[in-house]
Amino acid sequence: MSYRSKESLAYNKMRKPAWDEKYFSSEKGFFSQLWNSLKKRCNKNSNYYKNSNKTVTINNGIRGRDHLLELWERQKKLLGGPYCIYTGIELTTIAKRGNGFTGANKTNLSIDRIDPTLPYQEDNMVFCSWDFNNKKNSMTPDDCKKVIEICEEHRARN
């Protein structure tokens, strides 16, 4: 059994938030957070669903953090870098722990289901900015088509 001094334990406790922020801002650490979040959203017994009206989204084939990283590498290769598939802005992996979302991370990478009625699976997922995903929210492809139709009609009238 190793002995650690009180000073050593206090130092580690004091430095842990900085170490965590550094790790979770790395691509691997950020994807660990994404994977854990995805697991919560796909588990009906998680605290994520207690006292909420959310429905469970089934994880249909995403095997883990490394699988997410593999899909991310594929998209980066397709787009020529770490860019949002919708807007083309460069995506970040800036971790802010403990205070919730402050608005400073709008360019952070986020997993988007192309069709929100389908589960998380390879052919229904892309990586985009948090900001764009938040704006898109639960809009379906059919909803998007309706918005485009209305915009085109409006332009034709004016």
N, C-alpha and C positions, 0 to 999 in steps of 0.2 A: 504494500500500500504506500502510495507516494504521499508525502506531507507537503502541504502548501501553506505558506504563511498567510496571516490575515491581510497583510499588505498586498500580497500577490493576488489573492481572491478579490480584494477591493479594486485593485487596478484592472483586473479582467472584467469585473462587473461594470466599471466606469467606461472601459473601452469597447464593450460589446456593441452598443448602438452604432458606433463608427465602423467597426468591423462588419457588422450586418449590412449597413448601408453600402459599403464598398462591395461586398459579395453580391447583394441583390441588385446592384447596378451593373454587374457583369452580365454578359449574355446568358451564361449558364445559370446564374443565380436568379435572374429575371424570369427565365423559363421555368425554373423550379416553382416560383410563385404562380406563374400562369397555370402550370400543371395542377398545383394544389387548389387553385381557384376553380379550375375545370372539374376536378374531382368533387368539390363541394356542390357545384351546380348540377352534377349528375347523380347525387346520392340523396335519396329521399329522407334518410335518417340524419342528415347533417343539420347543424344549427342554422344554416343558410335558409332552410325552409320552415323552421319552427316559427309559429305566429306570423306567417306571411301568406299571401294568396298566390305565390309563385308556383309554377308547375315544374316538375322535374324534367330536365332535358337529358335524354339518354346519351351516354358516351358510346358511340357506335364505331369502335375500332381504333381510337387513339390510345396507344399502349403506355405512354409515359412521357416524361420530360424529353428523353432522347429522341423519341418519335416526333415530338413537336419541333425540336431543333432541326431534325432532318427535313421536315416540311418547310421550315423557315429557310433553310439553306437552299432548297429547291426554288422558293419564291425569289430569294436574293439573286440566284443565278439567272432566273427568268427576267428580272427587272434590272439587272446589272448593279445591284447594291441593296442596302437596307431601306427600301422605299415603300411607302403606302401604295397598295395596289390601286386604290381609287384616286388619290390626289397627287401621288408622285413625290410628296414631301419625305424628307429623310426621317426615319423612325429612330427613336431613342429608347434607352432602357434605364431611365433615371428612377431610382427607388427613393421614395419618401416614406419613411416608416413612422407609424404612431399617430400622425396628425390627420390622416385621411387625405383625400384629394384636395389640393389647394388651387388647382387651375394652372400650375406651373408645368404640368406634364402632359399637355395636350398633344404633343408629338410622340408620346410613348406608344410602343407597340401594343396592339390589342388583337385578340382573336375575334373574327367576325364570321358568323354563320351566314352564308349567302342567302339562304332561305331559312328564316327563323322558325318555320314550322317543322323543319327537319333536324335531326340530332347532329351533334359534333361528329363529323366524319371527314375523311380526307377530301372527298369531292364536294363538300359543302362548307369548307373553311378557307379563309384567306386571312392574311395579316394586314392590318391597316392601322391608322392612327387612332388613339383613344378618342380624340375629338370627333373624328368622322363617324366612328362606331357609335358614339353616344348620340350624335345627331340622327343617325339612321335608326337607332333603337330597334324596334321590332317591325319595321316596315318590310312588307313582303315585296317580291319582284312585281307582282300584279299592282300593288299600291304605287310603286315607282312608275309603272307604265301609265297609270291614271294621272299622276302628277304631270308627267311629260305631255300627255294628251291635253290637259287643261292649259298648260303653258303655251302649247302650240296654237290652241284655239284662241287664247287671249292675244297672242302676237298677231294672228291673222285678222282679228277684229280691229286692232289698233294700228 
